[in-house]
Amino acid sequence: MCGIAGAWLPDARDSEDSLLALGRRLGAAIAHRGPDDAGAWAEPAAGLVLAHQRLAIVDLSPEGHQPMASADGRWVIAFNGEIYDHVAIRAELVALGHGFRSRSDTEVLLAAISQWGVEGALARGNGMLAFAAWDRRDRVLWLARDRLGKKPLYYGLSEGRLVFGSELAALRALPGFRADVDPDALALLLRFDYIPAPHSILRGVRKLPAGHLLKLDASALSARELPAPKPWWSALDAQRAAITRGFDGDEAAALDQLDALLRDATALRMEADVPLGSFLSGGTDSSLVTALMQAQSSQPVRTFSIGFDNAVHDESEQAAAVAAHLGTAHTPLHVDGRAALDLVPELPRLFDEPFADSSQIPTTLLCRLTRQHVTVALSGDGGDELFFGYRRYARTLKNDALLRRLPRAALAKLAGKPGERARLGGLAALRAELATGDLQGLARHRVSHWKDPEAVVIGARRLATAYDDPRAMPGVGTPGDALMALDTACYLPEDILTKVDRASMSVALEARAPLLDYRVADFAWSLPMAMKYRDGELKVLPKRLLERYLPREMVYRSKAGFGAPVGDWLRGPLRDWAEAQLSEQRLREERHFDPAPIRALWREFLGGERKWHTHLWGVLMFQAWRETLR
């Protein structure tokens, strides 16, 4: 787990020293991602430089230094991530005649690329990654991102120069780089609380989508328009194939197979030459991962949880009960609000790109606590998207059934424009949902905070996402499968995994997600819906499996969610800060937003309307982030 960066200046005649200095500058901008070592490598004849910031996890010796060259000298790589099955791949490569000087997975990845090519190496690997691989023979640069989007990679052109990196900060470190806000992406932020790939908040900068490759040569850069990235793996295709194949067995067989798969996925992610532990909220997914860790550990697993003084958001007692039953070495953090409030001004810098899921606050605090004790932490991320874990799924299916029953004439009469007041519930919300027309529209409506953000962002056009594209639906299976497919394409990589990546890497903590092993995902997609959602119960099969490790009363309980009392804070100790960010004068001068609707929402919120804080938080996070551009 590290940070990568680089630049390709094909028309420049920079010396090796100047290119290396540039690489070190780009890497220094993301040094927090890898404080253990820093490296840069340059090819002056091509005008290319790669940079790497290392967080040493496997093979802590200098032999793991990056950028790293292949044994034959053809390939040089800057790699962020982990190849969990690198031991098995190494054995296969040794049998083919390859030799190794280190135990690092980076050297295995390089040898795999030399043996099978970039796409062949990616197909064999089980892990999380983003990398830049330079082919010195063919003068081709490859950028790649893992199957489900655990690791980030940004790239863009600036005056004919390619620049890329794990975070926008690396790109912004390129001298002369322009940092103009893209209003279309800003509207996406207000809608979703995040900006989905391939878009970014900066005009002309792209995120490489999950499971994609970008192959570049000098002619692509000279054309001043980069080619579109190509998928090397498709979650949608894999889901469609798994649904069509189905699961051949009963629930008992499914339980045994899930147990075996998750045990192996967890064991692979427990390999490290540094201390490791587990995030434990007390919910199904984190409890299951922790139970499987403890079942395979000879020592008590280190576990970490966080709770707020607001009881609605406090699950620390449940986490402590699970830890006590499993016998882990548990460390709780109880936040009285002051630590959380002190963190808020730091969020724009820590998250690098505007991000407004308020669970970023407890996630970041939890990562800070955890990093004081371990360097690697396993999480339960992915369980909701794979096993039907969100309550909104059930509500969406209910309303979809209603849409199908109502005659078109009745729909036309009852439906209403999905304006912002639909966020408040009641009749306005129902009429807005009736106006969506189909399942995909319902799903988009459910995940949208601002319903019409283009009306408030000056100069914004609406950009399509997976929630708008019918091709993002699997076309087989049930409506529930379709809802999970949409979230796997967008919400999972761009919100959940982005949040964990930025929060963990801000303190150089590696987060690993066993539930997102692609084999577990493929198995989950093959299951019938009744093994995920039945009689109102979410995540049926994971809960049945958890019963093997915990008492039923710990498994079947209500879950509060992993949030923060943002509304209370904005009315209380954050009110002056928010007022300054949302001042009418500032909004008018900066010309990103129409001040009128934002000021109206702020007044209503201060007057007692409880739900507008979700709208306002997105605006606030952008306003605070914009200050980092100065």
C-alpha positions in Angstrom: 0.0 0.0 0.0 1.7 3.1 -1.2 1.4 6.2 -3.3 2.5 6.5 -7.0 2.9 9.5 -9.3 4.7 10.4 -12.5 4.8 12.5 -15.6 5.6 12.1 -19.2 6.9 15.1 -21.1 7.6 13.7 -24.6 8.7 17.0 -26.2 10.9 18.1 -23.3 14.6 17.8 -23.2 15.0 17.6 -19.5 18.1 16.1 -17.9 17.9 13.0 -15.8 18.5 15.1 -12.7 15.7 17.5 -13.5 13.3 14.7 -14.2 14.2 13.0 -10.9 13.7 16.3 -9.1 10.3 16.5 -10.7 9.5 13.0 -9.6 10.5 13.6 -6.1 8.3 16.7 -6.0 5.3 14.8 -7.3 5.9 12.0 -4.8 6.4 14.4 -1.9 2.9 15.8 -2.4 1.5 12.4 -1.4 4.2 11.4 1.1 1.6 10.6 3.7 0.6 7.5 1.7 4.0 6.0 2.1 6.4 7.4 4.7 8.8 4.4 4.9 10.7 5.1 1.6 10.6 7.4 -1.4 12.0 6.8 -4.9 12.1 8.2 -8.4 13.2 6.8 -11.7 13.6 8.6 -15.0 14.0 7.8 -18.7 15.5 11.1 -20.1 15.3 9.9 -23.7 11.5 9.6 -23.4 11.0 12.5 -21.0 9.3 10.1 -18.4 9.6 10.0 -14.7 8.0 7.6 -12.2 7.7 8.3 -8.4 6.9 6.1 -5.5 6.1 6.6 -1.8 6.4 3.3 0.1 4.4 1.9 3.0 6.4 -1.3 3.7 4.1 -4.2 4.5 5.6 -7.4 2.9 9.4 -7.6 2.8 10.5 -4.6 4.7 14.0 -4.7 3.3 15.5 -2.3 0.7 14.9 -5.0 -1.9 11.3 -3.8 -2.0 12.3 -0.2 -3.1 10.3 1.3 -5.9 10.1 2.2 -8.7 11.4 -1.3 -9.5 12.8 -2.7 -12.7 12.2 -6.2 -14.0 15.0 -8.7 -14.1 15.3 -8.4 -17.9 15.3 -4.6 -17.7 12.4 -4.1 -20.0 9.8 -3.0 -17.5 9.8 -0.4 -14.7 6.8 -0.1 -12.3 5.4 2.1 -9.7 2.9 0.0 -7.8 0.3 0.8 -5.1 -1.5 -2.1 -3.5 -1.1 -5.7 -2.6 -1.1 -9.0 -4.6 -2.5 -11.3 -2.0 -1.7 -14.5 -3.9 1.8 -13.5 -4.8 3.3 -16.6 -3.2 1.3 -18.9 -5.5 2.1 -16.8 -8.5 5.8 -16.8 -7.5 5.9 -20.6 -7.4 4.4 -20.7 -10.9 6.9 -18.3 -12.2 9.9 -20.1 -10.6 8.7 -23.2 -12.4 8.9 -21.3 -15.6 12.5 -20.2 -14.9 12.2 -16.9 -13.2 14.4 -16.0 -10.2 13.7 -13.6 -7.4 16.0 -11.5 -5.1 13.2 -10.4 -2.7 10.0 -11.6 -1.1 8.0 -8.6 -2.3 4.8 -8.9 -4.3 6.1 -6.0 -6.6 8.8 -8.2 -8.0 6.3 -11.0 -8.6 4.0 -8.5 -10.4 6.9 -7.4 -12.6 7.9 -11.0 -13.4 4.3 -11.8 -14.2 4.1 -8.9 -16.6 7.3 -10.0 -18.3 5.9 -13.6 -18.6 2.3 -13.0 -19.5 2.0 -9.3 -20.4 0.1 -6.6 -18.5 -3.4 -8.0 -19.0 -2.3 -11.6 -18.4 -0.6 -10.6 -15.1 -3.7 -8.7 -14.0 -6.0 -11.6 -14.7 -3.8 -13.9 -12.5 -3.6 -11.6 -9.5 -5.9 -11.4 -6.5 -5.5 -8.1 -4.8 -5.9 -4.4 -4.8 -3.8 -2.2 -7.0 -3.1 0.8 -9.1 0.1 1.0 -11.1 2.1 2.7 -13.8 4.2 0.3 -15.8 6.7 1.6 -18.4 7.7 -0.7 -21.3 11.2 0.5 -22.2 11.4 -1.5 -25.4 8.1 -0.4 -27.0 8.0 3.0 -25.3 4.5 2.4 -24.0 3.1 3.4 -20.6 0.4 1.3 -19.0 -1.9 2.6 -16.2 -4.1 0.1 -14.4 -6.6 -0.2 -11.6 -7.9 -3.2 -9.7 -11.2 -5.1 -10.4 -13.5 -3.4 -7.9 -11.7 0.0 -7.5 -10.0 -0.3 -4.1 -7.0 1.8 -5.1 -7.3 5.2 -6.9 -5.5 6.6 -10.0 -5.9 10.1 -11.5 -4.4 11.2 -14.8 -4.6 14.2 -17.1 -2.9 16.3 -19.7 -1.4 19.7 -19.0 0.0 21.6 -22.0 0.8 18.3 -23.7 2.3 16.8 -20.6 0.8 13.7 -19.0 0.7 13.7 -15.2 -0.8 11.0 -13.0 -0.9 10.0 -9.4 -2.8 8.3 -6.5 -4.2 11.6 -5.5 -4.9 15.0 -7.1 -2.2 16.5 -5.0 0.4 14.8 -7.1 -1.0 16.2 -10.3 -1.3 19.7 -8.8 2.5 19.5 -7.9 3.4 19.6 -11.6 4.7 23.2 -12.3 2.2 25.1 -14.5 -0.6 22.7 -13.8 -4.0 24.4 -14.0 -6.5 23.6 -11.3 -9.9 24.8 -12.8 -13.0 23.5 -11.2 -15.3 21.5 -13.4 -18.9 22.6 -12.7 -20.4 19.4 -14.1 -18.4 17.4 -11.6 -19.3 19.8 -8.8 -23.0 19.0 -9.6 -22.2 15.3 -9.3 -20.7 16.0 -5.8 -23.9 17.7 -4.7 -26.0 14.8 -6.1 -24.0 11.9 -4.7 -21.7 13.3 -2.0 -18.8 12.1 -4.2 -17.6 12.4 -7.8 -17.8 9.1 -9.7 -15.1 8.0 -12.2 -14.2 8.8 -14.8 -14.9 12.4 -13.7 -12.9 14.5 -11.2 -13.4 17.9 -9.7 -10.7 19.4 -11.9 -11.3 20.1 -15.6 -9.3 17.9 -17.8 -8.4 15.4 -15.1 -9.8 11.9 -15.1 -10.0 8.9 -12.7 -9.2 5.6 -14.2 -12.4 3.5 -13.7 -12.3 0.2 -11.7 -11.1 -2.7 -13.7 -9.7 -0.6 -16.5 -6.4 -0.1 -18.4 -5.0 2.9 -20.2 -2.3 2.2 -22.8 -0.4 5.3 -24.0 2.4 6.0 -26.4 4.0 9.3 -27.5 1.5 9.8 -30.4 -1.4 9.8 -28.0 0.2 12.6 -26.0 1.1 14.6 -29.1 -2.6 14.4 -30.3 -3.5 16.3 -27.1 -6.5 14.0 -26.6 -6.0 10.8 -24.6 -7.6 7.5 -25.8 -10.4 6.0 -23.7 -9.4 3.4 -21.2 -10.4 -0.2 -21.8 -11.8 -2.7 -19.3 -9.5 -5.6 -18.5 -12.2 -7.0 -16.2 -15.9 -6.1 -15.9 -17.9 -6.5 -12.7 -21.1 -6.3 -14.7 -20.0 -9.1 -17.0 -18.9 -11.2 -14.1 -22.2 -10.6 -12.3 -24.2 -11.4 -15.4 -22.3 -14.7 -15.9 -22.7 -15.7 -12.2 -26.4 -15.0 -12.2 -26.9 -17.0 -15.4 -24.8 -19.9 -14.0 -26.6 -19.8 -10.6 -25.7 -21.7 -7.5 -26.1 -25.5 -7.5 -26.9 -26.4 -3.9 -29.0 -25.7 -0.9 -28.5 -23.2 1.9 -26.3 -25.5 3.9 -24.0 -26.0 1.0 -23.9 -22.3 0.4 -23.0 -21.7 4.0 -20.1 -24.1 3.8 -18.8 -22.6 0.6 -19.1 -19.0 1.9 -17.3 -20.1 5.1 -14.4 -21.7 3.1 -14.1 -18.8 0.6 -14.1 -16.1 3.3 -11.7 -18.0 5.5 -9.2 -18.2 2.6 -9.8 -14.6 1.6 -9.2 -13.5 5.2 -6.1 -15.7 5.6 -4.6 -14.2 2.4 -5.1 -10.7 3.8 -3.5 -11.6 7.2 -0.1 -11.9 5.6 2.1 -9.0 6.6 5.5 -8.3 8.1 4.0 -5.6 10.3 1.3 -5.6 13.0 -2.3 -6.0 11.8 -5.8 -5.9 13.3 -9.4 -5.3 12.4 -12.0 -2.6 12.3 -15.0 -3.8 14.4 -18.2 -1.9 14.5 -20.3 -4.8 15.8 -22.3 -5.1 12.6 -22.6 -8.3 10.5 -19.7 -7.7 8.1 -17.0 -6.5 10.4 -17.9 -9.1 13.0 -17.7 -11.8 10.4 -14.3 -10.7 9.2 -13.0 -10.4 12.8 -14.4 -13.9 13.7 -12.7 -15.5 10.7 -9.4 -13.7 11.6 -9.6 -14.9 15.2 -10.4 -18.4 14.2 -7.2 -18.5 12.2 -4.9 -16.7 14.7 -3.0 -18.2 17.6 -3.0 -14.8 19.3 -5.8 -12.4 20.2 -6.6 -10.2 17.1 -6.3 -6.5 17.7 -9.7 -4.9 17.1 -10.7 -1.2 17.1 -14.0 0.6 17.3 -15.4 4.1 17.7 -18.4 5.6 19.4 -20.0 9.0 19.6 -21.5 10.8 22.6 -24.7 10.9 20.5 -26.3 7.5 21.3 -28.0 7.3 17.9 -24.5 6.9 16.3 -22.8 4.8 19.0 -22.3 1.1 18.5 -19.3 0.8 20.7 -21.1 -1.4 23.3 -22.1 -3.9 20.6 -18.5 -3.9 19.3 -17.2 -4.5 22.8 -19.6 -7.4 23.3 -18.5 -9.1 20.0 -14.8 -8.6 20.9 -15.3 -10.1 24.3 -17.1 -13.1 22.9 -14.4 -13.7 20.2 -11.6 -13.0 22.6 -9.9 -10.2 20.7 -7.6 -7.5 22.2 -10.1 -4.7 21.8 -9.4 -0.9 21.8 -12.4 1.4 21.8 -12.4 5.1 21.1 -15.2 7.2 22.5 -15.5 10.6 20.8 -17.0 13.4 22.8 -17.4 15.6 19.8 -14.4 17.9 20.3 -12.0 15.6 18.4 -14.5 15.2 15.6 -15.1 19.0 15.3 -11.3 19.6 15.3 -11.1 17.2 12.4 -13.6 19.0 10.1 -11.3 21.8 8.9 -8.7 19.1 7.9 -11.1 17.0 5.8 -10.5 18.8 2.5 -6.8 18.3 2.7 -7.1 14.7 3.9 -9.6 13.7 1.2 -7.8 15.6 -1.6 -10.9 15.8 -3.8 -14.2 17.2 -2.4 -16.0 14.4 -0.6 -19.2 14.8 1.5 -20.2 11.4 3.0 -20.2 12.5 6.6 -19.1 9.0 7.8 -15.7 10.3 6.6 -15.4 11.8 10.1 -15.7 8.6 12.2 -13.8 6.6 9.6 -10.8 9.0 9.7 -10.9 9.1 13.6 -11.0 5.3 13.6 -8.0 5.0 11.3 -6.0 7.4 13.4 -6.7 5.3 16.5 -5.9 2.1 14.7 -2.6 3.4 13.2 -1.3 4.0 16.7 -1.2 0.2 17.2 -1.1 -1.6 13.8 -0.1 -0.9 10.2 -2.7 -3.1 8.5 -6.4 -3.4 9.3 -9.1 -5.6 7.8 -12.5 -4.2 7.2 -16.0 -5.5 6.4 -16.5 -3.3 3.3 -18.5 -4.8 0.4 -20.9 -6.9 2.3 -23.9 -4.6 1.8 -23.4 -4.4 -2.0 -22.9 -8.2 -2.4 -25.5 -9.5 0.0 -28.3 -7.0 -0.2 -27.5 -5.1 3.0 -29.1 -1.6 2.5 -32.6 -0.9 3.8 -33.0 1.4 0.8 -32.9 -1.7 -1.4 -36.1 -3.0 0.2 -37.8 0.3 0.0 -36.9 0.7 -3.7 -38.3 -2.7 -4.5 -41.5 -1.9 -2.7 -41.9 1.3 -4.7 -40.9 -0.4 -7.9 -43.7 -2.9 -7.4 -46.1 0.0 -6.8 -45.0 1.7 -10.1 -45.7 -1.6 -11.9 -49.2 -1.8 -10.5 -50.4 1.7 -11.1 -52.0 2.5 -14.5 -50.1 5.1 -16.5 -53.0 7.6 -16.2 -52.8 7.4 -12.4 -49.0 7.8 -12.5 -49.2 10.9 -14.6 -51.7 12.4 -12.2 -49.9 11.5 -9.0 -46.3 12.0 -10.1 -44.5 15.3 -9.3 -41.2 17.0 -10.2 -38.3 15.6 -8.1 -37.4 18.9 -6.5 -35.3 19.4 -3.4 -38.2 19.1 -1.1 -38.6 15.5 -2.0 -35.7 15.0 0.4 -37.9 15.9 3.3 -40.2 12.8 2.9 -44.0 12.8 2.9 -46.1 13.4 -0.2 -43.4 15.3 -2.0 -41.1 12.3 -1.7 -43.7 9.8 -2.9 -44.7 12.0 -5.9 -41.0 12.3 -6.9 -40.5 8.6 -6.7 -43.6 8.0 -8.8 -42.1 10.3 -11.4 -38.9 8.3 -11.8 -40.7 5.8 -14.0 -38.6 2.6 -13.5 -36.3 0.7 -11.2 -33.2 2.5 -12.3 -34.8 5.9 -11.8 -35.9 4.9 -8.3 -32.4 3.8 -7.5 -30.9 7.1 -8.7 -33.5 9.0 -6.7 -32.7 7.1 -3.6 -29.0 7.8 -3.7 -29.4 11.5 -4.8 -29.1 14.1 -2.1 -29.6 17.2 -4.3 -32.3 16.1 -6.8 -31.5 18.9 -9.3 -27.9 20.1 -8.5 -27.5 21.6 -12.0 -30.0 24.2 -11.0 -27.7 25.5 -8.2 -24.2 25.0 -9.7 -23.5 27.8 -12.2 -22.8 26.5 -15.7 -23.3 22.8 -14.9 -24.6 20.2 -17.2 -25.9 16.9 -16.1 -23.4 14.1 -16.5 -24.6 10.5 -16.9 -23.5 7.8 -14.4 -24.2 4.1 -13.9 -27.5 5.2 -12.4 -28.6 6.7 -15.7 -27.3 4.1 -18.2 -29.5 1.1 -18.9 -26.4 -0.8 -20.0 -25.3 -0.8 -16.3 -28.1 -3.1 -15.5 -27.3 -6.9 -15.7 -30.4 -7.7 -17.7 -30.7 -11.1 -15.9 -31.7 -12.0 -12.4 -34.0 -10.0 -10.1 -34.6 -6.3 -9.5 -32.6 -6.7 -6.3 -29.6 -8.0 -8.4 -29.9 -4.9 -10.5 -29.8 -2.6 -7.5 -26.6 -4.2 -6.2 -25.0 -4.0 -9.7 -25.6 -0.3 -9.8 -24.0 0.3 -6.4 -21.1 -2.0 -7.3 -20.5 0.1 -10.4 -20.7 3.5 -8.6 -21.4 3.8 -4.9 -19.0 1.1 -3.7 -15.8 2.2 -5.5 -16.5 6.0 -5.5 -17.9 6.4 -2.0 -17.2 3.5 0.3 -13.7 2.5 -1.0 -12.7 6.1 -1.7 -13.6 7.0 1.9 -11.6 4.2 3.4 -8.6 4.8 1.1 -8.3 8.5 1.9 -9.0 8.0 5.6 -6.5 5.1 6.0 -3.8 6.5 3.8 -3.9 9.9 5.5 -2.2 8.1 8.4 -0.3 5.4 6.3 -2.6 2.6 7.4 -3.3 -0.2 4.9 -7.0 -1.3 4.8 -7.9 -4.7 3.4 -11.4 -6.0 2.5 -11.8 -9.8 2.5 -15.4 -9.6 1.4 -14.2 -7.9 -1.8 -12.1 -10.8 -2.9 -13.3 -11.3 -6.5 -14.0 -14.9 -5.8 -16.3 -14.0 -2.9 -18.0 -11.5 -5.1 -18.5 -14.1 -7.9 -20.0 -16.5 -5.4 -22.3 -13.9 -4.0 -23.6 -12.9 -7.4 -24.4 -16.6 -8.2 -26.7 -16.9 -5.1 -30.5 -16.8 -5.4 -32.0 -13.6 -3.9 -33.7 -15.7 -1.1 -30.2 -16.3 0.4 -29.6 -12.6 0.6 -33.1 -11.1 1.3 -35.9 -13.1 2.8 -39.0 -12.1 4.9 -37.6 -8.6 5.4 -34.2 -9.9 6.6 -31.1 -8.4 4.9 -27.9 -10.3 4.4 -29.5 -13.7 5.1 -26.5 -15.9 4.3 -23.8 -13.9 6.0 -25.9 -13.7 9.2 -26.5 -17.5 9.1 -22.7 -17.9 8.8 -22.1 -15.5 11.7 -24.3 -17.7 13.9 -21.4 -20.2 13.7 -19.2 -17.7 15.6 -21.5 -15.5 17.7 -24.7 -16.0 19.7 -27.9 -15.3 17.9 -28.7 -12.2 20.0 -25.4 -10.6 18.8 -26.2 -11.4 15.2 -29.8 -10.3 14.9 -30.0 -6.8 16.3 -30.7 -3.4 14.8 -27.8 -1.4 13.4 -27.4 2.3 13.9 -25.0 2.9 11.0 -21.6 4.5 10.9 -22.4 8.2 10.8 -21.8 11.5 12.7 -24.3 13.9 14.2 -23.5 16.6 11.6 -26.9 18.3 11.9 -26.3 18.9 15.6 -22.8 20.2 15.0 -23.9 22.6 12.3 -26.5 24.2 14.5 -24.1 24.3 17.4 -20.3 24.4 17.5 -19.8 24.4 13.7 -22.4 27.2 13.0 -19.9 30.1 12.7 -17.6 28.0 10.5 -20.6 27.0 8.2 -21.9 30.6 8.1 -18.5 31.8 6.9 -18.4 29.1 4.2 -22.0 29.9 3.1 -21.9 33.7 3.3 -23.8 35.3 0.4 -20.9 37.6 -0.4 -18.5 34.7 -0.8 -20.9 32.6 -2.8 -21.5 35.5 -5.2 -17.8 36.4 -5.6 -16.6 32.8 -6.2 -19.4 32.1 -8.7 -19.7 28.4 -8.3 -23.2 28.4 -6.8 -26.4 30.4 -7.1 -26.5 31.8 -3.6 -30.3 32.1 -3.3 -31.3 28.4 -2.9 -28.3 27.6 -0.6 -29.0 30.6 1.7 -32.7 29.6 1.7 -31.8 26.0 2.8 -29.4 27.3 5.5 -32.1 29.6 6.9 -34.7 26.7 6.9 -32.1 24.4 8.6 -31.3 26.9 11.3 -35.1 27.4 11.7 -35.6 23.7 12.6 -35.8 21.7 9.4 -33.8 18.6 10.3 -32.8 17.1 6.9 -31.2 20.0 5.0 -27.8 19.2 6.6 -27.3 16.5 4.0 -27.6 19.1 1.2 -25.5 21.7 3.0 -22.6 19.3 3.9 -21.8 18.8 0.2 -21.6 22.6 -0.4 -19.6 23.0 2.8 -17.1 20.3 1.9 -16.6 21.9 -1.6 -16.2 25.4 -0.1 -13.6 24.2 2.4 -11.8 22.2 -0.3 -11.7 25.3 -2.6 -9.6 27.0 0.0 -6.8 24.5 -0.6 -6.5 25.8 -4.2 -5.3 29.1 -3.0 
